[in-house]
C-alpha cells in the first residue's frame, strides 16, 4: 500500500519555464513533508520542506504547496534550469518518527535547454 | 563541513554471507537513519539511532541490524544475505531526532548479492 504516490514517473520542461511536480498521500497522520532531489550515483539532497500548519513555503526558485484537504502537495520550480534535471522525491513523516520518512517513487525531471 | 560519509561505496557479497556498512554523520549530528533503495520498492526506512539507542525501526526482518557509537558513527549489518538484499543503502544524519531538521544523506553503499 503506497502511502505516498508520485504518479508521474517523468516530466520534460523547457528551460526558463515552470516545472510542477506532484505528490499525493493517503495517511492523514502525516504532518511534515519534504522534497529531495537525486542525481545519479549520489544520495538525495534536501530541497525544501513544509509543515502541515502551512500551505506554502518558498525558498528561492522552489515553492512547495500543501493542500491538506486533498492530501496533495506540489513542488514548483521557477524558472527551470538544465541543472535541475534530476529525480525528485517527495517524502512525508509524522510525529511518531521524524526520521522514518515515507518516500514516493520519484519523478524524473528533464529540463531542455 | 564534511557531509555524510559512507563506506564502502561498492560491495559484492555471496548469498548467505553477512555484511557490515559504515556511516559517519555530519559533525554535530546526533541522529543517524538508514534507508534501503531498490528499483521495485523505492526508498524504505530501515532504522534510526539517536544517542546510541535505536529509536525507530522499519518493517525489515531481524537479519537487518544496526548500532551507533558514542561519536555518533553508525554501522548496519545484514546477516545471511539474500539476492533480494541487493540495493543501495543510504545513511542520513540530522541534528536531532525529534525536530524538523531535515535528513542529510550520504552517497550510499551499493551492495550486490550474487
Interface residues (C-beta under 8 A of the other chain):
Chain A: X32 X34 X36 X41 X42 X43 X44 X45 X46 X49 X51 X89 X91 X96 X97 X98 X99 X100 X101 X102 X103 X104 X105 X106
Chain B: X4 X31 X33 X35 X42 X43 X44 X45 X48 X55 X56 X58 X90 X92 X94 X97 X98 X99 X100 X102 X103 X104 X105 X106 X107 X108
